[in-house]
């Protein structure tokens, strides 16, 4: 059998100290994070490199590849967050678990995020904060995508803002998820219903939704995305559906990881889910009207959620590939890859450019994509070592100090 159930070594739960994370490392998920980051990087590199006389010849393909990468990020986030934190909320209660959760996530996101804003300020289109002081507050509080002001400064940071929205939504969602007694059935219903539900809701309510956003969440074209573009791509509520898919996959994994599973079901999911993603990316006809409204949000999630479940339950070729050192490395530096890729692409925008298509220009474009990926990887690795990891450790230490000192002082007083 090519695919069979994983029996990962686990620390016995009874031997874990109180408050310690009770999950084993799932390397395939780290590898998938690398796939997501490099899908987005490759998509934008292709779009800027194969550009002749103001015509990006692979734009449609590059857009679909970028949509795939972003959807993979968001579904993966739901899986990882639920897998790592749902039990602590149930065990420790909201105040203690919530504090630990937000300290960990703030330390993970904010240092590199704020550096990206500082570095981009002089180089990205001039921020339009003068008439709208609330826009600056939105960027500082990671809420720019919530209010459709993500275009004002460094637009790629919209996804970090949306991720922060997921973290706030996770607390009530985790409470609801605890009530799900049949997580595999819930995941199956999600996979069958999510895409048609979004398709019909967007189709039926496009006009009132557009009018609502245009009235309340559109400042001007220098600050805000177009109303419909925000609804189908940037809006955290619609992207939350991808996060929920990941949560359901994680809950199903926690229920299934100690059970013997039929290899046929795993094999089918591990073949069909990637095939669906590849078909959407490469076969443009699948995304022609009237399906274009779900291309940038939910179209990949019903395949990605069960794929994550299966790669964690399997020791097959795909799981082994995702757990390989190169892909795990790519996953570890993925946040820096995502952030710094836009700076690298901007720096190299004028290199290897041609106004007309020719074999030489095509070769130069291939070379440019390769250079873009290589330089971004070098920047990202340096950023991971010098900024991300040290800042994350320092912030977690500082923000958790009072919590650690409390029990120490209490123990001393008893002594």
C-alpha positions as CSV (number, residue, x, y, z in Angstrom):
1,X,0.0,0.0,0.0
2,X,1.3,3.4,-0.9
3,X,-0.6,5.3,1.8
4,X,-1.1,4.1,5.3
5,X,-1.8,5.6,8.7
6,X,0.9,7.4,10.6
7,X,1.7,6.3,14.1
8,X,3.6,9.3,15.3
9,X,5.5,9.0,18.5
10,X,3.7,11.0,21.2
11,X,4.5,12.0,24.7
12,X,2.0,10.3,27.0
13,X,-0.5,13.0,28.0
14,X,-0.3,12.0,31.7
15,X,3.4,12.9,31.7
16,X,3.0,16.4,30.4
17,X,3.3,19.3,32.9
18,X,0.3,21.5,33.2
19,X,0.1,24.1,30.5
20,X,2.6,22.5,28.2
21,X,1.5,22.2,24.5
22,X,0.2,18.6,24.0
23,X,0.7,18.2,20.3
24,X,3.3,16.4,18.3
25,X,5.0,18.2,15.4
26,X,3.4,17.7,12.0
27,X,6.1,18.3,9.5
28,X,3.8,17.9,6.4
29,X,2.0,21.0,7.5
30,X,5.3,23.0,7.7
31,X,6.0,21.7,4.2
32,X,2.6,22.9,3.0
33,X,3.3,26.3,4.4
34,X,6.4,26.4,2.2
35,X,4.3,25.4,-0.8
36,X,2.0,28.3,0.0
37,X,4.7,30.9,0.3
38,X,6.5,29.9,-2.8
39,X,3.3,29.6,-4.8
40,X,2.6,33.2,-4.0
41,X,6.2,34.2,-4.7
42,X,6.4,32.3,-8.0
43,X,3.0,33.7,-9.1
44,X,4.1,37.3,-8.6
45,X,7.5,36.7,-10.1
46,X,6.0,35.2,-13.2
47,X,3.5,38.1,-13.5
48,X,6.3,40.7,-13.4
49,X,8.9,38.8,-15.5
50,X,6.8,37.6,-18.4
51,X,5.8,41.2,-19.2
52,X,6.2,42.4,-22.8
53,X,5.0,45.8,-24.0
54,X,2.6,46.2,-21.0
55,X,1.2,42.7,-21.6
56,X,1.7,40.1,-18.8
57,X,1.3,37.0,-20.9
58,X,0.8,34.6,-18.0
59,X,-1.3,36.9,-15.8
60,X,-4.4,34.6,-15.6
61,X,-2.3,31.6,-14.6
62,X,-0.2,33.6,-12.1
63,X,-3.4,35.0,-10.5
64,X,-4.8,31.5,-10.0
65,X,-1.5,30.3,-8.6
66,X,-1.4,33.2,-6.1
67,X,-5.1,32.6,-5.1
68,X,-4.1,29.0,-4.4
69,X,-1.2,30.0,-2.2
70,X,-3.3,32.5,-0.2
71,X,-6.1,29.9,0.3
72,X,-3.5,27.3,1.4
73,X,-2.2,29.8,4.0
74,X,-5.6,30.5,5.4
75,X,-6.8,26.9,5.5
76,X,-3.5,25.8,7.0
77,X,-3.8,28.6,9.6
78,X,-7.2,27.2,10.8
79,X,-5.7,23.7,11.1
80,X,-2.6,24.8,13.0
81,X,-4.4,27.2,15.3
82,X,-7.1,24.6,16.3
83,X,-4.6,21.8,16.6
84,X,-2.3,23.8,18.9
85,X,-4.7,25.8,21.0
86,X,-8.2,24.4,21.1
87,X,-7.4,22.0,24.0
88,X,-5.8,24.7,26.1
89,X,-9.0,26.9,25.8
90,X,-11.1,23.9,27.0
91,X,-8.7,23.0,29.8
92,X,-7.4,26.3,31.1
93,X,-10.4,28.6,30.5
94,X,-10.6,31.8,28.5
95,X,-8.5,34.3,30.5
96,X,-5.4,32.1,30.9
97,X,-5.5,30.4,27.6
98,X,-6.5,33.6,25.8
99,X,-3.6,35.5,27.2
100,X,-1.1,32.8,26.2
101,X,-2.7,32.5,22.7
102,X,-2.5,36.2,21.9
103,X,1.0,36.6,23.3
104,X,2.2,33.7,21.1
105,X,0.4,35.0,18.0
106,X,1.3,38.7,18.5
107,X,4.9,37.7,18.9
108,X,4.7,35.6,15.7
109,X,3.2,38.3,13.5
110,X,3.9,41.8,14.7
111,X,7.7,42.3,14.7
112,X,8.2,41.5,11.0
113,X,4.9,43.2,10.2
114,X,5.8,46.5,11.7
115,X,9.3,46.3,10.1
116,X,7.7,45.8,6.7
117,X,5.6,48.9,7.2
118,X,8.6,51.0,8.2
119,X,10.7,49.8,5.3
120,X,7.9,50.2,2.8
121,X,6.8,53.7,3.8
122,X,9.3,55.6,1.6
123,X,9.0,53.3,-1.4
124,X,5.4,52.2,-1.7
125,X,2.9,54.7,-3.1
126,X,2.6,57.6,-0.6
127,X,0.2,56.8,2.2
128,X,-3.0,58.8,2.2
129,X,-3.4,59.4,6.0
130,X,-3.8,63.2,6.1
131,X,-7.6,63.2,5.7
132,X,-8.2,59.9,7.3
133,X,-6.2,59.5,10.6
134,X,-8.1,56.3,11.4
135,X,-6.3,54.6,8.6
136,X,-3.0,54.8,10.4
137,X,-4.6,53.4,13.5
138,X,-5.9,50.5,11.4
139,X,-2.5,49.7,10.2
140,X,-1.0,49.9,13.7
141,X,-3.7,47.6,15.1
142,X,-3.6,45.1,12.2
143,X,-7.1,45.9,11.2
144,X,-6.7,47.5,7.8
145,X,-8.3,44.7,5.8
146,X,-11.3,44.7,8.2
147,X,-12.2,48.3,7.1
148,X,-11.0,48.2,3.5
149,X,-8.1,50.6,3.9
150,X,-5.4,48.0,3.1
151,X,-4.3,49.8,-0.1
152,X,-3.0,52.9,1.8
153,X,0.5,51.7,2.7
154,X,1.8,48.2,2.1
155,X,-1.1,46.3,0.5
156,X,0.5,42.8,0.8
157,X,0.1,43.1,4.6
158,X,-3.7,42.8,4.2
159,X,-3.3,39.0,4.7
160,X,-1.5,39.6,8.1
161,X,-4.5,41.8,9.1
162,X,-6.9,39.1,8.0
163,X,-4.9,36.5,10.0
164,X,-5.3,38.7,13.1
165,X,-9.1,38.7,12.5
166,X,-9.0,34.9,12.4
167,X,-7.3,34.9,15.8
168,X,-10.1,36.9,17.4
169,X,-12.7,34.8,15.7
170,X,-11.1,31.6,16.9
171,X,-12.2,32.0,20.5
172,X,-16.0,31.7,19.7
173,X,-15.3,29.3,16.9
174,X,-13.4,27.0,19.2
175,X,-16.3,27.0,21.7
176,X,-18.6,26.0,18.8
177,X,-16.2,23.4,17.6
178,X,-16.2,21.7,20.9
179,X,-19.9,20.9,20.4
180,X,-19.1,18.9,17.2
181,X,-19.3,15.2,18.1
182,X,-18.8,13.9,14.5
183,X,-16.0,16.0,13.1
184,X,-15.4,13.8,10.0
185,X,-19.1,14.3,9.0
186,X,-18.8,18.0,9.7
187,X,-15.8,18.2,7.4
188,X,-17.5,16.3,4.7
189,X,-20.5,18.6,4.9
190,X,-18.2,21.6,4.7
191,X,-16.4,20.2,1.6
192,X,-19.7,19.6,-0.1
193,X,-21.6,22.8,0.9
194,X,-19.1,25.6,1.3
195,X,-18.3,26.3,-2.3
196,X,-22.0,26.2,-3.6
197,X,-23.1,28.3,-0.6
198,X,-20.6,31.0,-1.3
199,X,-21.3,30.9,-5.0
200,X,-25.1,31.4,-4.6
201,X,-24.8,34.0,-1.8
202,X,-22.4,36.2,-3.8
203,X,-24.6,35.7,-6.9
204,X,-27.8,36.6,-5.2
205,X,-26.6,39.5,-3.0
206,X,-23.9,41.1,-5.2
207,X,-25.7,44.4,-5.6
208,X,-26.7,45.1,-2.0
209,X,-23.3,43.9,-0.7
210,X,-21.5,46.2,-3.2
211,X,-23.7,49.1,-2.3
212,X,-23.2,48.5,1.4
213,X,-19.4,48.3,1.1
214,X,-19.3,51.3,-1.2
215,X,-21.2,53.4,1.3
216,X,-19.5,52.4,4.5
217,X,-16.1,50.9,3.7
218,X,-14.8,52.8,0.7
219,X,-12.7,56.0,1.2
220,X,-11.0,56.5,-2.1
221,X,-9.0,54.5,-4.6
222,X,-5.7,55.3,-3.0
223,X,-6.8,53.8,0.3
224,X,-9.5,51.3,-0.4
225,X,-9.9,48.4,-2.9
226,X,-13.0,48.4,-5.1
227,X,-16.1,47.4,-3.2
228,X,-16.6,44.1,-5.1
229,X,-12.9,43.3,-5.1
230,X,-12.8,43.7,-1.3
231,X,-15.9,41.5,-0.9
232,X,-14.5,38.5,-2.8
233,X,-10.8,38.8,-1.9
234,X,-9.8,41.0,1.0
235,X,-12.8,40.8,3.3
236,X,-12.0,38.8,6.4
237,X,-15.5,37.4,6.8
238,X,-15.4,35.5,3.5
239,X,-11.8,34.4,4.1
240,X,-12.9,33.1,7.5
241,X,-14.6,30.2,5.7
242,X,-11.2,28.9,4.6
243,X,-9.9,29.2,8.2
244,X,-13.0,27.2,9.4
245,X,-12.2,24.5,6.9
246,X,-8.8,24.1,8.4
247,X,-10.3,24.0,11.9
248,X,-12.6,21.2,10.9
249,X,-9.8,19.3,9.3
250,X,-7.7,19.6,12.6
251,X,-10.6,18.4,14.7
252,X,-11.1,15.4,12.4
253,X,-7.4,14.6,12.6
254,X,-7.5,14.7,16.4
255,X,-10.4,12.3,16.3
256,X,-8.9,9.9,13.8
257,X,-5.2,9.8,14.6
258,X,-5.4,6.9,16.9
259,X,-7.8,4.8,14.8
260,X,-7.1,2.4,11.9
261,X,-8.2,3.9,8.7
262,X,-8.9,2.4,5.3
263,X,-6.0,3.1,3.0
264,X,-8.4,3.4,0.0
265,X,-10.0,6.5,1.4
266,X,-6.7,8.1,2.2
267,X,-5.4,7.3,-1.3
268,X,-8.4,8.7,-3.0
269,X,-8.2,12.0,-1.1
270,X,-4.5,12.3,-1.6
271,X,-5.0,12.0,-5.4
272,X,-8.2,13.9,-5.9
273,X,-7.5,16.9,-3.8
274,X,-4.3,17.9,-5.5
275,X,-5.8,17.1,-8.9
276,X,-8.6,19.6,-8.2
277,X,-6.1,22.3,-7.2
278,X,-4.0,21.6,-10.3
279,X,-7.0,21.7,-12.5
280,X,-8.2,25.0,-11.2
281,X,-4.7,26.5,-11.5
282,X,-4.0,25.3,-15.1
283,X,-7.4,25.0,-16.6
284,X,-8.8,28.5,-17.0
285,X,-12.1,27.3,-18.2
286,X,-13.0,26.2,-14.7
287,X,-12.9,29.8,-13.5
288,X,-14.8,31.5,-16.3
289,X,-18.1,33.3,-15.5
290,X,-20.1,32.7,-13.5
291,X,-17.5,31.0,-11.3
292,X,-15.0,33.8,-11.1
293,X,-16.5,35.2,-7.9
294,X,-15.3,32.1,-5.9
295,X,-11.9,31.8,-7.6
296,X,-10.2,34.2,-5.3
297,X,-11.6,32.8,-2.1
298,X,-13.3,29.4,-1.5
299,X,-12.6,27.4,-4.6
300,X,-9.5,25.6,-3.3
301,X,-10.5,25.2,0.4
302,X,-12.9,22.1,0.0
303,X,-9.9,20.2,-1.4
304,X,-7.2,21.7,0.8
305,X,-8.9,20.9,4.1
306,X,-9.2,17.1,3.5
307,X,-5.7,17.1,1.9
308,X,-4.2,18.4,5.2
309,X,-6.1,15.8,7.2
310,X,-4.8,13.0,4.9
311,X,-1.2,14.1,4.7
312,X,-1.1,14.1,8.5
313,X,-2.7,10.6,8.7
314,X,-0.5,9.1,6.0
315,X,3.1,8.1,5.5
316,X,2.8,8.1,1.8
317,X,5.0,9.7,-0.9
318,X,3.2,13.1,-0.6
319,X,3.6,13.2,3.2
320,X,7.2,12.2,2.9
321,X,7.9,14.9,0.3
322,X,6.2,17.6,2.4
323,X,8.2,16.5,5.4
324,X,11.5,16.7,3.5
325,X,14.2,19.1,4.7
326,X,13.9,21.5,1.7
327,X,10.1,21.9,2.1
328,X,10.3,22.1,5.9
329,X,13.0,24.8,5.5
330,X,10.8,26.7,3.0
331,X,7.9,26.5,5.5
332,X,10.0,27.8,8.4
333,X,11.0,30.9,6.5
334,X,7.6,31.3,4.8
335,X,6.4,34.4,6.6
336,X,9.6,36.2,5.7
337,X,9.4,34.9,2.1
338,X,5.9,36.3,1.8
339,X,6.8,39.8,3.2
340,X,10.2,40.3,1.5
341,X,9.3,38.9,-1.9
342,X,7.4,42.1,-2.7
343,X,10.5,44.2,-2.0
344,X,12.7,42.0,-4.1
345,X,10.3,42.1,-7.0
346,X,10.1,45.8,-6.8
347,X,13.9,46.2,-6.7
348,X,14.3,43.9,-9.7
349,X,11.3,45.2,-11.7
350,X,13.4,46.9,-14.3
351,X,15.9,44.1,-14.8
352,X,15.7,41.7,-17.8
353,X,12.8,43.7,-19.3
354,X,11.8,43.7,-22.9
355,X,9.1,45.6,-24.8
356,X,8.6,42.9,-27.3
357,X,8.4,39.1,-27.1
358,X,11.3,37.1,-28.5
359,X,13.1,33.8,-27.6
360,X,15.8,35.8,-25.9
361,X,13.3,37.8,-23.9
362,X,11.5,34.6,-22.8
363,X,14.8,33.2,-21.6
364,X,15.6,36.4,-19.7
365,X,12.1,36.1,-18.1
366,X,12.9,32.6,-16.9
367,X,16.2,33.8,-15.5
368,X,14.5,36.7,-13.8
369,X,12.0,34.4,-12.0
370,X,14.9,32.2,-10.9
371,X,16.8,35.3,-9.6
372,X,13.7,36.6,-7.9
373,X,13.1,33.4,-6.0
374,X,16.8,33.0,-5.1
375,X,17.3,36.5,-3.7
376,X,14.0,36.4,-1.8
377,X,15.0,33.1,-0.2
378,X,18.3,34.6,0.9
379,X,16.6,37.7,2.3
380,X,14.0,35.6,4.0
381,X,16.5,33.3,5.6
382,X,18.4,36.2,7.0
383,X,15.2,37.8,8.2
384,X,14.2,34.6,9.9
385,X,17.5,34.3,11.7
386,X,18.0,37.9,12.6
387,X,14.5,39.3,13.0
388,X,11.7,36.8,13.2
389,X,13.1,34.2,15.6
390,X,14.9,36.5,18.1
391,X,12.0,39.0,18.2
392,X,9.5,36.2,18.7
393,X,11.5,34.7,21.6
394,X,12.1,38.1,23.2
395,X,8.4,39.2,22.9
396,X,7.1,35.9,24.3
397,X,9.6,36.1,27.2
398,X,8.7,39.7,28.0
399,X,4.9,39.4,27.6
400,X,4.8,36.1,29.6
401,X,7.1,37.2,32.4
402,X,4.3,38.3,34.7
403,X,2.5,35.1,34.2
404,X,5.6,33.1,35.0
405,X,6.5,35.2,38.0
406,X,3.1,34.8,39.6
407,X,3.4,31.0,40.3
408,X,7.0,31.5,41.4
409,X,6.1,34.1,44.0
410,X,3.1,32.0,45.2
411,X,5.4,29.0,45.6
412,X,7.9,31.0,47.6
413,X,5.3,32.3,50.0
414,X,4.1,28.8,50.7
415,X,7.7,27.7,51.4
